């Protein structure tokens, strides 16, 4: 089967470093198949001083022993105007035997450079935008396949919680886990045993554990929240309890799908709320909010506000 014809220019844009590296690697591998990559690859860091004429000369150089020449321009987020304008002019009539690969973490769609690359072809823009927080665990499950392993949903979620959402760091940890775990699937216990927490605990992870009535995880994450954050945590717990009450009321009326619009949020932000709400009775949620009154008084006047919050949270989860 013939390979797809290459465009004379591409823009690889987005904060997902692993996606960017994968896209670049595909083009490098295609060039390497010619056996002449050393003569036809020019890779430049555009965050360092570069002369527009030098870059233009490289773009217009004919390939040697290969169908195409590859010029990779990294760090094109904020190019000096002379460089940007040179590229815009070049892209109006690009060399047919050169692939110009513009790489940027971000580049506004209304810039002349973005528009110039977009005109090259419908597939000239390679989107490497980061996933939303809730999508990252699923992405992790796909990433680990390259190492011949699978990872459970719970393990993927735990890994994101411990490492954060940077795909390069996640990929590094997946590689190490794949080497250290003998079983074909990586489980949450493996992540807890082998991965050191480097990311600060997000309050949303704590709220989700509380909503799922997972007491061990709730206590673990509550302990890891930033010190002296009791008042903010208290406020977030109250908000979550109200959300669960709304979810339970709508669910009882058969209107659960309307939850996001009632709360004024995106649907992905409340995708588990109905499931969580069904784990509580209405009386439990109302009692938890009644208990919030005493907790608030303790937070304002007691030196041991941490204990007050802890007791309340334990009561909510373990009723």
Secondary structure, DSSP 8 states (H G I E B T S, - for coil): -------SEEEEESS-HHHHHHHHHHHHHHHHTTT-HHHHEEEEETTS---HHHHHHHHT---SSSS-EEEEEE--TT--HHHHHHHHHHHHT--TTEEEEEEES---TTSHHHHHHHTT-TT-EEE-----HHHHHHHHHHHGGGGT-EE-HHHHHHHHHHH-S-HHHHHHHHHHHHHH--SSEE-HHHHHHH----S---HHHHHHHHHTT-HHHHHHHHHHS-TT-HHHHHHHHHHHHHHHHHHHHHHHTT-GGGHHHHHTS-GGGGTTHHHHHTTS-HHHHHHHHHHHHHHHHHHHH-S-HHHHHHHHHHHHHH-
